[in-house]
Amino acid sequence: PRITQQPVVGYLSRFQPEKGASIFLKVAQLMPDVLFLIGGQTLGRYANHPLPKNIAYAGFLPREKLPVLYNAFDVYCFPTLSGEETFGLTLLEAMACGVPAVIPNWDGMPEVMGDGGIKVEANTFPNDIGSFAASVSPESLAKGIRRLLDDEGLRVELGKKARERALNFSWEATAKRILSIFEELHRRQQFYQQNPYWTRF
């Protein structure tokens, strides 16, 4: 019932430290009037810790039911710190459902999100510490989330932009891009074979 009564900030991933789980919990503590909804296989190590009262765990959902969860979110927040987070599939899935996101401004996720949400500053480490490669302030994330929750017009506008951008990442569009790259490489190969004295760079 709380999903219909409170603004909802969502998270869908493995709930682990490198995915920003502890930061997500700190953001929830900073925003007690907002419901923070987590989806995923388990709560991992956090299952044995006391959680803020405004945290709800939806558990694991099969892929075909994920849109139901995404559409419960007003904002998607993914504070990952992992150096392996070069794309962010769950970010794209949330965007495909028209949900604007708040993410750290580092690695590959800003390129995926484009103007479909709010980026907050992240501090990257000069050397990875295990799989950790950056840090982000819970206060910065909370500020970005609050901005979207308090401004419905902005939230709707960025949600539309998120949806439009997500359509560019369809399998069909991706296949066309890959074919285009191969066609360009083939064209260059033909050019060099026909012009053996042309310097290759």
Secondary structure, DSSP 8 states (H G I E B T S, - for coil): -HHHHS-EEEEES---GGGTHHHHHHHHHH-TTSEEEEESS--GGGGGS---TTEEEEE---GGGHHHHHTT-SEEE----BTT-SS-HHHHHHHHTT--EEEES-TTHHHHHTTSEEEE-EEEEEEEETTEEEEE-HHHHHHHHHHHHH-HHHHHHHHHHHHHHHGGGSHHHHHHHHHHHHHHHHHHHHHHHH-TTS---
